[in-house]
Amino acid sequence: MAMTVTKATVRHYSACNFLVVVLICLSVTVRAEKTVQIFIIAGGGNAQGHASIPELHDLCTADDPSQANSTNPYRHLVDSKGMWVTRDDVYVTYEKSRNDGLTHAPLGVKGFGNTPNSFGPDVEFGHVMGDSLKELDNKRDTDNNKIVIVKAAWDKRTLAKDFRPPSAEGLTGFQYLRILSSVKQTISNMGEILGDKSFDRADVEIVGLVWWHGYDDLRKETGDEYEENLQHFLRDIREELELPYLPILIAELGGQGHGDNVTKAELDFRAMQLRITQLPEFNRTTRLLPTAKYHVQDDSPTTDDYTHYYGRAHTSTFISAYCLLL
């Protein structure tokens, strides 16, 4: 059954290519009503976030944070005193644990990663998208537009079982249903989430989805059915959201990087991901997000193993920013 949204107007976008994920914020027509643009980040541990916050802080404060003209690419994440920046135009919602309910907060660095000391792709993704929207709003002299990132990512879950889409044979996965319920709850409670009840009447646009997942199936030997299950997932999630042309980025399984040490299983999995994005029914709305190029070959692991890109802060940041270039 398709999800019905009662408190917002969901607009449909036909994507000729994935520039829509970036340009949608730059092409919104001037409207008197308030608008909210929703991005969904879904999948496993890498979507949830295993990157090191202590390492990120070291990167942000590599030079004096009070410098006015710093070229440090991470400086926008901290203020002049080296404290984490919190935005007022980008928000995150996340049901991390079933018993916690849907939590929400303005975008910062802490609070939505796998642990209190880790962060995920929502951080840099939200900052770059927020900056794009703010630039447009400044030109229009308005602050009626917000971005909300719906995070629907849980570690150690498979597409074969936990995220299993309804059109695949078998029982629909509970985590698949949690993606949809997270989106619905976010839209239904927009005024509360943004701290402004007038946003309950906002024009809501579901702009795109990033799917970062794969190692749990590969390691649990359910990888053979992943290709078929992922095709079902792409079709079903669009049907449930009533967005047949919803842009979707599939993050490459790239934790082993490039070179002689990459296993055949991982290379085959990457080829499968690319193959799906090139199918005629998906190739205008679905793209592969390269991640292997940001694998760290020489540095020692920060918090984790290769399946989480060794927890490197700059790896997560670069991959998140690259989403916006496709």
SVG drawing of the C-alpha trace seen along z (x, -y; Angstrom):
<svg xmlns="http://www.w3.org/2000/svg" viewBox="-4 -40 55 58">
<polyline fill="none" stroke="black" stroke-width="0.4" points="0.0,0.0 1.4,-3.4 2.0,-5.8 -0.5,-8.7 0.8,-12.1 -1.9,-14.2 -0.1,-17.3 2.0,-18.3 2.1,-18.4 4.7,-16.0 6.0,-17.1 7.2,-14.6 10.4,-15.2 11.5,-13.5 15.3,-13.2 17.1,-13.3 20.3,-12.8 21.5,-13.1 22.3,-16.8 18.7,-17.1 19.9,-16.1 22.0,-19.3 20.1,-21.6 16.7,-21.0 17.6,-23.4 18.7,-26.0 15.7,-25.8 12.8,-26.1 10.5,-28.8 9.7,-31.7 6.7,-30.8 5.0,-32.6 4.5,-29.3 7.2,-27.7 9.0,-24.8 10.9,-21.8 13.1,-19.6 13.6,-16.0 16.6,-13.8 16.7,-10.2 19.9,-8.6 19.3,-4.8 21.2,-1.6 23.7,0.0 26.6,-1.0 28.3,-3.4 25.0,-5.3 24.6,-5.3 28.1,-6.6 31.3,-5.0 33.7,-8.0 35.7,-9.3 34.6,-12.6 37.9,-13.1 39.8,-12.8 37.3,-15.2 38.0,-17.8 41.7,-17.5 41.1,-18.1 38.9,-21.1 41.4,-22.7 44.6,-21.9 45.3,-25.6 43.9,-28.5 40.1,-28.4 40.0,-32.2 41.7,-32.8 39.4,-34.8 40.7,-33.4 41.4,-29.8 41.7,-27.3 41.0,-24.4 38.3,-22.4 36.8,-21.3 36.7,-24.7 33.0,-25.3 32.2,-22.6 33.6,-24.6 33.3,-28.2 36.1,-30.6 36.5,-28.9 36.8,-25.4 33.3,-24.4 31.0,-22.4 28.6,-24.5 24.9,-23.8 22.7,-24.9 19.3,-26.5 18.3,-25.6 19.1,-21.9 17.6,-19.3 18.0,-15.5 15.4,-13.0 16.4,-9.5 14.8,-6.5 18.1,-5.0 16.5,-2.4 13.0,-1.1 12.1,-2.1 13.6,-5.6 11.0,-6.8 11.9,-9.4 14.5,-11.9 15.3,-15.2 17.7,-18.0 19.3,-20.8 22.3,-19.5 25.5,-19.3 28.3,-16.7 27.2,-14.8 24.1,-12.8 23.3,-10.7 26.3,-8.4 26.8,-4.8 28.3,-5.9 28.7,-9.2 32.1,-9.5 31.2,-8.8 29.4,-10.6 27.9,-9.8 27.4,-11.2 24.5,-13.4 27.0,-15.9 28.8,-17.1 25.9,-16.3 23.7,-18.6 26.2,-21.4 26.8,-21.6 23.1,-21.3 22.3,-23.9 24.9,-26.3 23.3,-26.0 19.9,-26.7 21.1,-29.6 22.8,-31.3 19.5,-31.1 17.5,-32.3 19.8,-35.3 19.2,-36.3 15.4,-36.0 15.5,-37.7 13.6,-34.8 14.2,-32.3 11.1,-30.2 13.0,-27.1 14.5,-24.3 16.2,-21.0 15.4,-17.8 17.6,-14.7 15.6,-11.6 18.2,-9.1 17.1,-5.4 20.3,-3.4 21.0,-0.6 24.2,1.5 24.3,5.3 21.1,5.5 20.7,7.3 18.7,6.6 17.8,10.2 16.0,10.1 15.9,6.7 15.4,4.3 13.7,6.9 11.3,5.1 7.7,6.3 7.8,7.3 10.6,9.8 9.4,13.2 9.2,13.6 8.4,11.5 8.8,7.7 11.8,6.6 11.1,4.6 13.9,2.0 12.3,1.4 9.1,0.5 11.1,-1.7 12.3,-3.8 8.8,-4.5 7.5,-5.2 10.5,-7.5 9.6,-9.6 5.9,-9.6 6.5,-10.6 8.9,-13.3 6.3,-14.9 3.5,-14.6 5.5,-16.3 7.3,-18.9 6.3,-21.9 7.5,-20.3 10.8,-19.2 11.6,-22.6 10.3,-24.4 7.8,-26.4 4.2,-25.2 3.7,-27.1 5.8,-24.4 2.9,-22.0 1.5,-23.6 4.7,-23.6 5.2,-22.4 7.2,-19.3 9.5,-17.9 11.1,-14.5 14.1,-15.2 16.3,-12.1 17.6,-9.0 21.1,-7.8 21.4,-4.0 24.7,-2.9 24.7,0.8 26.1,4.1 28.7,5.6 26.2,7.3 24.8,9.4 28.2,10.1 29.6,11.4 26.5,13.4 26.4,15.1 23.2,13.6 25.0,11.6 23.9,13.9 20.3,12.6 21.3,8.9 21.0,7.9 17.4,9.1 16.5,7.7 18.0,4.3 16.0,4.0 12.8,4.8 13.9,2.2 14.3,-0.6 10.9,0.1 9.1,0.6 10.5,-2.5 9.5,-4.7 6.0,-3.2 5.5,-3.5 6.5,-7.1 4.5,-7.7 7.6,-9.1 8.3,-7.1 11.2,-9.2 12.8,-9.7 16.5,-10.2 18.5,-7.5 22.3,-7.3 23.7,-3.8 27.0,-4.0 29.6,-1.7 30.9,1.0 34.4,-0.4 35.9,0.3 38.9,2.2 39.8,-0.6 41.6,0.2 44.6,2.4 45.7,6.0 44.2,6.5 40.6,6.1 38.7,9.4 36.9,10.8 33.7,10.8 33.9,7.1 34.8,6.4 31.9,8.5 29.5,6.7 30.6,3.3 30.1,4.5 26.6,5.7 25.8,2.3 26.9,0.5 25.0,2.9 21.7,2.1 22.1,-1.6 22.6,-1.0 19.4,1.0 17.0,-0.9 14.3,-1.3 16.8,-2.9 19.5,-4.6 17.8,-8.0 17.0,-8.1 19.7,-6.1 23.4,-6.6 26.4,-4.8 28.3,-6.9 32.1,-6.0 33.6,-5.4 36.6,-3.2 38.7,-6.2 38.5,-7.6 39.8,-4.4 42.9,-5.1 45.7,-2.7 48.5,-3.8 47.0,-5.3 46.4,-3.1 42.7,-2.4 41.0,-5.0 38.0,-3.1 37.1,-0.2 37.9,2.2 37.7,1.8 33.9,2.5 33.5,-0.9 36.4,-2.5 38.5,-2.3 36.4,-5.0 38.4,-7.8 36.8,-11.2 38.0,-12.6 36.8,-9.5 33.2,-10.0 33.4,-13.7 34.7,-13.5 32.2,-10.8 29.3,-12.8 30.4,-15.9 30.8,-13.9 27.1,-13.0 26.4,-16.5 28.6,-16.5 26.7,-13.7"/>
</svg>
